[in-house]
């Protein structure tokens, strides 16, 4: 698609320009504002290298100090954000406008792009997008493949048991009560031969599902080995910490990204993990509640580690006993432990963050 541009004002020399971009699979829509919020122009550009260059060049016409606010920097806007960084311009990640504003103002790509620019201009947006060009991106894509395989393996086991429940009596009795792995291998070894009966068809189905389960299990072990290698090469002390291991370490690194300098403090990291307490006070009531935001997979990984430590880690068990005696509930104790664990993770990733800080 050929880039099209509609200028609302004439370009004006050296000035600060804010460009908001609404990203899509095939095309990106951009709106440029001056530092007072005046509309400078809008344009549509193809979502490819040529389009990225055209968009950046178009924005440079309006001024030499350009800041881009881009929606979807983790998906459709990832390529554009990378091109903007390479051009030496600033780029911030903009979240989707709230629903109330969309109901009042309407919805179009140009409106969304203008909202993104105005969010940057108002100082509402501060998040620097991840670069996605280093070892953490390697870990992320490996984790995606592993998680998908784990879900498929669980689905295969559920399907196998459903088929087994309705299997003919003789076949069902021959497989009843077997341990899981024994059941899988027995089903994988079934040879139905000619499919001329319900029993033969059921044996064929069980063989197919069990073979798929074994293939997925082997794939998951391969992903686990790769994750262990990658995470240990980056943060060995984190991987070796009690109850963490490669899987949790991978989630923590994914939150940090390949450019951890974008996270300015340990408190900011805790907020990204969804472990910071949120004030929920009103009138004479003073309290905090759990943070429902942040990176949900990272929060779940911290929860798994906390549960393991509550059962087997002596210092954590002592902490739980002390806090319980103080009248804290179990959810409150878990919230505190996740916050402490986020602080520990931040400390253990110091060596990973240090190159970016020096």
C-alpha positions as a printed Julia matrix, in Angstrom:
358×3 Matrix{Float64}:
   0.0     0.0    0.0
   1.34    3.44  -0.88
   1.71    5.78   2.11
  -0.83    8.59   2.15
  -0.51   11.75   4.19
  -2.94   14.52   5.02
  -1.25   17.65   6.41
  -3.35   19.88   8.63
  -0.69   22.57   9.15
   2.45   23.56   7.35
   5.66   22.03   8.72
   7.37   24.45  11.03
  11.13   24.21  11.48
  12.75   22.98  14.66
  10.14   21.9   17.17
   9.16   19.08  19.49
   6.81   16.65  17.79
   4.72   13.88  19.31
   3.56   11.13  16.98
   0.88    8.66  17.98
   0.58    5.43  16.01
  -2.33    2.98  15.88
  -0.85   -0.29  14.65
  -2.46   -3.04  12.58
  -1.33   -6.13  10.72
  -1.08   -4.51   7.25
  -0.97   -0.76   7.89
  -0.21    1.77  10.64
  -2.02    5.08  11.1
  -0.03    7.99  12.54
  -1.01   11.42  13.86
   1.53   14.17  14.62
   1.01   16.88  17.26
   3.1    19.86  18.23
   4.14   20.52  21.83
   0.96   22.57  22.44
  -1.31   19.8   21.18
  -1.95   21.3   17.78
  -2.63   18.83  14.99
   0.2    18.81  12.44
  -0.86   15.95  10.19
  -1.95   12.35   9.82
  -0.93    9.52   7.55
  -1.3     5.85   6.73
   1.79    3.71   6.16
   2.39    0.09   5.25
   3.47   -2.26   8.03
   6.82   -3.17   6.51
  10.36   -1.8    6.38
   9.54    0.67   3.62
   6.51    1.86   5.56
   8.52    2.27   8.75
  11.1     4.41   6.93
   8.35    6.46   5.32
   6.59    7.06   8.65
   9.79    8.15  10.42
  10.74   10.41   7.5
   7.24   11.89   7.42
   7.45   12.72  11.15
  10.89   14.33  10.71
   9.37   16.91   8.37
   7.51   18.48  11.31
  10.47   18.85  13.68
  13.75   17.43  14.91
  12.72   16.35  18.43
  10.35   13.46  17.86
   8.76   11.16  20.42
   6.6     8.28  19.21
   3.73    6.76  21.19
   2.99    3.36  19.69
   0.16    0.97  20.51
   0.83   -2.76  20.5
   4.63   -2.7   20.74
   4.52   -6.36  21.74
   2.58   -7.43  18.64
   1.78   -5.48  15.45
   3.89   -2.52  16.55
   7.05   -4.47  17.43
   8.72   -3.93  14.06
   7.91   -0.22  14.02
   9.18    0.27  17.59
  12.45   -1.43  16.65
  12.85    0.77  13.56
  12.18    3.91  15.63
  14.84    2.94  18.16
  17.38    2.33  15.39
  16.6     5.78  13.98
  17.62    7.38  17.28
  14.15    8.65  18.21
  12.3     8.02  21.44
   9.46    5.52  21.59
   6.94    4.83  24.35
   4.34    2.09  24.66
   0.76    3.36  24.74
  -2.12    1.3   26.1
  -5.51    1.21  24.44
  -7.82    4.13  25.31
 -10.38    3.43  28.01
 -13.86    2.35  26.93
 -15.6     5.41  28.33
 -13.51    7.71  26.15
 -14.24    5.53  23.1
 -17.97    5.71  23.75
 -17.83    9.51  24.01
 -15.5    10.27  21.09
 -16.17    7.35  18.78
 -13.71    4.9   17.29
 -11.44    5.14  14.26
  -7.78    4.47  13.54
  -7.02    8.18  13.3
  -8.77    8.92  16.61
  -6.85    6.08  18.28
  -3.55    7.41  16.92
  -4.38   10.93  18.12
  -5.29    9.56  21.58
  -1.92    7.82  21.71
  -0.11   11.06  20.87
  -2.08   13.04  23.44
  -1.36   10.44  26.13
   2.37   10.94  25.51
   1.99   14.74  25.45
   0.06   14.7   28.76
   2.79   12.68  30.45
   0.43    9.78  31.15
   2.63    7.33  29.25
   6.06    6.38  30.64
   6.57    2.74  29.61
   9.54    2.03  27.37
   8.83   -1.03  25.17
  11.0    -4.13  25.26
  13.61   -4.42  22.56
  13.03   -8.12  21.84
  16.41   -8.64  20.18
  18.49  -10.63  22.68
  18.61  -13.75  24.81
  15.41  -12.87  26.7
  13.49  -12.92  23.43
  14.99  -16.37  22.79
  13.72  -17.44  26.21
  10.28  -15.93  25.57
   9.64  -17.72  22.28
  10.9   -21.0   23.78
   8.54  -20.51  26.73
   5.64  -19.87  24.35
   6.36  -23.12  22.51
   6.66  -25.04  25.78
   3.45  -23.66  27.3
   1.55  -24.5   24.11
   2.93  -28.05  24.18
   2.01  -28.44  27.87
  -1.59  -27.44  27.14
  -1.74  -29.86  24.2
  -0.31  -32.68  26.34
  -2.92  -32.06  29.06
  -5.65  -32.05  26.42
  -4.35  -35.35  25.02
  -4.47  -37.0   28.46
  -8.03  -35.77  29.04
  -9.09  -37.09  25.64
  -7.45  -40.47  26.29
  -9.31  -40.89  29.59
 -12.59  -39.86  27.98
 -12.15  -42.48  25.27
 -11.2   -45.06  27.88
 -14.32  -44.41  29.97
 -16.57  -45.4   27.03
 -14.34  -48.21  25.77
 -15.68  -51.77  25.45
 -15.63  -53.63  28.78
 -12.78  -56.03  27.98
 -10.49  -53.24  26.76
 -11.4   -50.95  29.64
 -10.77  -53.64  32.24
  -7.37  -54.48  30.75
  -6.25  -50.86  31.18
  -8.02  -50.07  34.45
  -5.96  -48.93  37.45
  -2.64  -48.6   35.6
  -0.2   -45.8   36.58
  -0.21  -42.91  34.16
   3.01  -43.67  32.29
   2.22  -47.38  32.17
  -1.21  -46.54  30.74
   0.31  -44.24  28.13
   2.86  -46.81  26.98
   0.3   -49.63  26.95
  -2.06  -47.54  24.81
   0.78  -46.47  22.51
   1.61  -50.15  21.98
  -1.92  -51.13  20.93
  -2.1   -52.44  17.37
  -5.66  -52.2   16.07
  -5.01  -53.8   12.68
  -8.11  -53.82  10.55
 -10.77  -51.38  11.83
 -13.83  -53.63  11.69
 -15.24  -53.32  15.22
 -15.78  -50.8   18.02
 -12.93  -52.38  19.96
 -10.52  -52.01  17.04
 -11.57  -48.39  16.46
 -11.14  -47.61  20.17
  -7.69  -49.23  20.23
  -6.7   -47.15  17.21
  -7.92  -43.96  18.92
  -6.06  -44.78  22.14
  -2.89  -45.57  20.18
  -3.1   -42.27  18.31
  -3.71  -40.15  21.43
  -1.01  -41.91  23.48
   1.54  -41.55  20.67
   0.72  -37.83  20.48
   1.14  -37.51  24.27
   4.58  -39.14  24.13
   5.69  -36.87  21.28
   4.53  -33.78  23.17
   6.24  -34.99  26.34
   9.53  -35.36  24.46
   9.06  -31.88  22.97
   8.47  -30.39  26.43
  11.62  -32.02  27.81
  13.57  -30.47  24.94
  12.13  -27.04  25.72
  12.93  -27.51  29.42
  16.55  -28.36  28.6
  16.88  -25.28  26.38
  15.29  -23.02  29.0
  17.64  -24.38  31.66
  20.64  -23.69  29.41
  19.55  -20.16  28.47
  18.49  -19.01  31.95
  21.57  -20.49  33.63
  23.8   -18.6   31.21
  22.14  -15.31  32.19
  21.11  -15.54  35.86
  22.62  -18.72  37.41
  22.07  -17.49  40.97
  18.35  -16.98  40.29
  17.94  -20.44  38.76
  19.63  -22.02  41.78
  17.49  -20.17  44.35
  15.14  -22.33  46.43
  11.89  -23.13  44.61
  12.65  -21.08  41.5
  14.41  -23.08  38.79
  14.53  -22.42  35.04
  10.78  -22.03  34.46
  10.21  -19.31  37.05
  13.52  -17.66  36.15
  12.36  -17.52  32.52
   9.17  -15.69  33.51
  11.16  -13.18  35.58
  13.53  -12.49  32.69
  10.6   -12.05  30.31
   9.29   -9.29  32.58
  12.71   -7.61  32.66
  13.2    -7.88  28.89
  16.41   -7.47  26.92
  16.58   -3.82  28.02
  16.11   -4.0   31.81
  17.23   -0.39  32.19
  13.65    0.57  31.29
  12.68   -0.6   34.83
  14.05    2.07  37.13
  13.58    0.49  40.56
  12.75   -2.62  42.51
   9.31   -1.17  43.31
   8.62   -0.71  39.6
   9.6    -4.34  38.98
   7.24   -5.47  41.76
   4.46   -3.48  40.13
   5.14   -5.16  36.78
   4.84   -8.52  38.54
   1.56   -7.48  40.17
   2.92   -7.91  43.71
   2.77   -4.36  45.02
  -0.05   -3.66  47.51
  -2.74   -1.29  46.26
  -4.29    1.19  48.73
  -8.0     0.49  49.22
  -8.83    2.88  52.07
 -11.92    4.98  52.55
 -13.08    7.08  55.49
 -11.98    5.43  58.73
 -11.02    2.21  56.95
  -7.32    1.85  56.15
  -6.3    -1.23  54.22
  -4.6    -2.59  51.09
  -5.7    -5.12  48.51
  -4.02   -7.42  46.02
  -2.85   -5.91  42.75
  -4.81   -7.5   39.89
  -2.62   -5.91  37.24
   0.88   -6.61  36.03
   2.28   -9.6   34.19
  -0.09  -12.43  35.13
   2.28  -15.26  34.14
   5.05  -13.74  36.29
   2.64  -13.33  39.18
   1.59  -16.98  38.86
   5.26  -18.05  38.78
   5.93  -16.14  42.0
   2.87  -17.78  43.56
   4.12  -21.27  42.67
   7.48  -20.53  44.26
   5.84  -19.14  47.4
   3.66  -22.25  47.76
   6.73  -24.5   47.48
   8.64  -22.43  50.03
   5.71  -22.42  52.47
   5.92  -26.22  52.52
   9.65  -26.91  52.4
  11.68  -23.71  53.05
  12.48  -23.29  56.76
  12.8   -19.46  56.78
   9.52  -19.12  54.92
   7.78  -21.58  57.23
   9.0   -19.58  60.23
   7.75  -16.37  58.62
   4.31  -17.9   58.03
   4.13  -19.04  61.67
   5.06  -15.57  62.95
   2.64  -13.71  60.67
  -0.17  -16.14  61.49
   0.37  -15.45  65.2
   0.04  -11.74  64.39
  -3.43  -12.38  62.99
  -2.64  -12.28  59.26
  -4.77  -14.43  56.96
  -3.23  -16.87  54.5
  -3.97  -14.67  51.43
  -2.36  -11.71  53.21
   0.72  -13.78  54.05
   1.01  -15.0   50.46
   0.76  -11.4   49.21
   3.59  -10.38  51.56
   5.71  -13.37  50.52
   5.27  -12.61  46.81
   6.36   -9.04  47.43
   9.45  -10.24  49.32
  10.19  -12.75  46.57
   9.97  -10.02  43.91
  12.55   -8.09  45.94
  14.78  -11.17  46.07
  14.46  -11.72  42.31
  15.41   -8.09  41.69
  18.54   -8.58  43.78
  19.49  -11.88  42.12
  19.21  -10.36  38.64
  21.66   -7.56  39.49
  24.39   -9.01  37.28
  21.99   -9.22  34.33
  20.92   -5.6   34.8
  24.39   -4.21  35.53
  25.66   -3.93  31.89
  22.7    -1.72  31.06
  23.29    0.45  34.11
  27.0     1.12  33.56
